[in-house]
Amino acid sequence: MNFDEMRNQIALLRQKLDRQEIVNDRLIREAMRGKMGTINWTKYKSYICVVFCLALYPLLLSTGVFSEAFVFATCAMMLFCAFGTYYVHRPVDRMNLMSEDLATVAKVMAKFRKQYNQWLYYVTPTLLIPWLGWAMYEYAWKNAPEGVNHWILALPLLIGAAIGLLVGYHWHCKAVDAADNIIRQIEEEN
């Protein structure tokens, strides 16, 4: 009789542990879902910026301040950035957090973080430095009225670029931090 009673208690204990593991897994996945919202919001903000720029630059073309070549190059750069955002986010978007195994989620998040950082450190300077130089030439040197200091005209562009870089870097950090938090939660679980 004691043996049957012990067997029943062990079975009850196993059921409780299984329920607790399910609850812990569900809590981790719900927390990850919140972090995924941050990552997705970063993606959507990037797309909004692309649409805004694609709408704005043809208007700037009509003012005659910027050349057609600059406007078309800027629009092409923005489309390239939109494609890059899509490419980096695609594996994350395809993942189902509630059913995917945690090792796969951690692997996808690590790849996402790596690609996001590579974009920041390599692609962003490669695109923005020449673009900013061209924008300054078009705005402050090519179209400057006689006798106006070119650097005074370039100052608003430089200030706008600095603000844009800070905003973009903030968005970048939020997305990477969210991916890091997901990876950390998975590592703590295991």
Beta strands, then each sheet from edge to edge (+ up, - down):
end
